[in-house]
Amino acid sequence: MPRHALDAATLVVWLATEALGAVMARSWIARGGIRAARQRPPRPDAMSLPVLAGHAGLNAAGLLCWIVFLAAAAKPAAWLAIALMAPAIGLGISTVTIWTPYPGPRVHAPAPVTVLAEHEIRRALDDPALSGQLVDEFLARNLAPPPPRTPSWHLRPLVPAGHGVLAVATFSLAVMSAVASG
């Protein structure tokens, strides 16, 4: 592959990576991510706004350096772009641990159990009909098989997976291109 084609391919892959990152950021913001990140005390599953901003900012700065490299053939700009991309990838990997599964429906705790007052329980235990009804409700609630689940495919996890794969490809192409430039 000619050197200029490798440089351009790096740019194209980098832009595709940034586009998927923008899709994820938009989704995070739309789902109230900034509000959750500013909560005090922070929720344990909330994304860190400084980490996310650092990730995006380092990548954007690296992309600008790459464009300078392409426009002016400034080899130090290529290496600076790679140097900025490396910690950006590290910050991106750290977000994966918090953001898995990709912002989708979280598993929620079951509905709270209705608690009966002590006098209601005594009355139910004293009356055989109410006692039987109480036992039947308990068994129905706790021993009923769960509703059948239909397998479904969700494309949502492909967005962060694609973003990660493209980030690794961008880094690899950028290193190869910088080495080829001399």
C-alpha positions as a printed Julia matrix, in Angstrom:
182×3 Matrix{Float64}:
   0.0     0.0    0.0
   1.54    3.36  -0.94
   2.42    5.6    1.99
  -0.13    8.31   1.13
  -2.87    5.7    0.83
  -1.93    4.43   4.32
  -2.08    7.99   5.67
  -5.51    8.53   4.12
  -6.78    5.13   5.3
  -5.74    6.07   8.84
  -7.69    9.3    8.56
 -10.8     7.52   7.25
 -10.71    4.88  10.0
 -10.05    7.57  12.6
 -13.09    9.56  11.41
 -15.26    6.42  11.52
 -14.06    5.79  15.08
 -14.91    9.36  16.04
 -18.35    9.01  14.44
 -19.19    5.94  16.53
 -17.86    7.76  19.59
 -20.18   10.67  18.8
 -23.13    8.27  18.51
 -22.34    6.85  21.95
 -21.85   10.31  23.48
 -25.16   11.51  22.04
 -26.92    8.46  23.45
 -25.29    8.98  26.85
 -26.3    12.65  26.95
 -29.85   11.86  25.77
 -30.26    9.31  28.57
 -29.3    11.86  31.23
 -25.64   10.92  31.5
 -24.4    14.41  32.33
 -27.01   14.77  35.06
 -26.05   11.4   36.55
 -22.34   12.24  36.36
 -22.9    15.45  38.35
 -24.84   13.76  41.17
 -23.27   13.93  44.6
 -22.51   11.39  45.84
 -21.9     9.85  42.42
 -23.72    6.67  41.51
 -21.4     3.67  41.23
 -22.56    2.98  37.65
 -22.31    6.61  36.52
 -19.81    7.56  33.86
 -17.06    9.92  35.01
 -17.44   13.15  33.08
 -13.7    14.02  33.35
 -12.72   10.57  32.05
 -15.13   10.81  29.14
 -14.07   14.39  28.34
 -10.4    13.39  28.55
 -10.99   10.45  26.23
 -12.8    12.56  23.65
 -10.46   15.54  24.0
  -7.27   13.51  23.59
  -8.69   11.79  20.53
  -9.81   15.08  18.99
  -6.38   16.63  19.62
  -4.73   13.56  18.1
  -6.97   13.79  15.06
  -6.03   17.45  14.58
  -2.35   16.49  14.79
  -2.94   13.79  12.2
  -4.56   16.29   9.87
  -1.55   18.6   10.34
   0.68   15.64   9.47
  -1.3    15.0    6.29
  -1.46   18.65   5.27
   2.12   19.68   6.04
   3.97   16.34   6.01
   5.12   17.22   9.54
   6.4    13.89  10.89
   6.48   15.05  14.52
   2.73   15.74  14.24
   2.14   12.09  13.35
   4.06   10.9   16.4
   2.28   13.46  18.59
  -1.05   12.15  17.29
  -0.02    8.62  18.3
   1.2     9.85  21.69
  -2.19   11.5   22.3
  -4.11    8.47  21.09
  -2.43    6.01  23.5
  -3.8     7.51  26.76
  -7.1     8.2   25.01
  -7.43    4.48  24.31
  -6.62    3.78  27.96
  -9.36    6.13  29.1
 -11.73    4.53  26.58
 -11.01    1.08  27.97
 -11.71    2.35  31.49
 -15.15    3.53  30.4
 -16.01    0.05  29.15
 -15.98   -1.31  32.69
 -18.59    1.22  33.74
 -20.58    1.29  30.52
 -21.19   -2.42  30.1
 -23.77   -3.14  28.87
 -23.8    -0.19  26.52
 -26.49    2.21  27.75
 -29.5     0.05  27.48
 -32.03   -1.28  29.85
 -30.42   -2.02  33.19
 -31.6    -4.99  35.19
 -33.82   -3.62  37.9
 -34.56   -5.15  41.26
 -37.84   -7.01  41.53
 -40.9    -5.09  42.62
 -41.04   -4.59  46.38
 -42.94   -7.23  48.28
 -46.1    -6.12  50.0
 -45.65   -6.29  53.75
 -48.68   -7.1   55.87
 -49.16   -5.57  59.27
 -48.81   -7.96  62.21
 -52.52   -7.76  63.08
 -53.42   -8.68  59.47
 -51.14  -11.72  59.59
 -52.67  -12.87  62.91
 -56.16  -12.47  61.49
 -55.18  -14.42  58.35
 -53.6   -17.21  60.4
 -56.67  -17.48  62.65
 -59.06  -17.8   59.69
 -58.47  -21.0   57.66
 -59.86  -19.46  54.46
 -57.62  -16.38  54.69
 -54.67  -18.55  55.73
 -55.15  -20.73  52.64
 -55.42  -17.64  50.44
 -52.21  -16.24  51.96
 -50.35  -19.51  51.3
 -51.74  -19.74  47.76
 -50.63  -16.17  46.96
 -47.2   -16.84  48.43
 -46.75  -20.0   46.37
 -48.07  -18.4   43.2
 -45.73  -15.44  43.59
 -42.61  -17.43  44.48
 -42.95  -20.73  42.67
 -44.5   -19.67  39.38
 -42.21  -20.25  36.42
 -40.91  -17.06  34.86
 -42.55  -15.97  31.65
 -40.89  -17.49  28.6
 -38.11  -15.37  27.15
 -37.84  -15.04  23.48
 -34.28  -14.73  22.27
 -33.63  -11.39  20.72
 -30.65   -9.84  19.05
 -29.66   -6.38  20.06
 -27.4    -4.41  17.78
 -26.68   -1.86  20.5
 -23.53   -3.63  21.83
 -22.05   -3.52  18.33
 -21.58    0.25  18.59
 -19.0     0.25  21.42
 -17.45   -2.98  20.09
 -17.06   -1.39  16.66
 -15.68    1.77  18.25
 -13.06   -0.28  20.09
 -12.08   -2.32  17.04
 -11.78    0.83  14.93
  -9.71    2.52  17.67
  -7.21   -0.35  17.64
  -7.15   -0.29  13.84
  -6.6     3.48  13.86
  -3.72    3.17  16.29
  -2.12    0.37  14.26
  -2.51    2.22  10.96
  -1.17    5.43  12.47
   1.95    3.69  13.81
   2.55    1.95  10.48
   2.04    5.22   8.61
   4.36    7.18  10.93
   7.06    4.51  10.63
   6.68    4.46   6.83
   7.04    8.24   6.7
  10.61    7.89   7.97
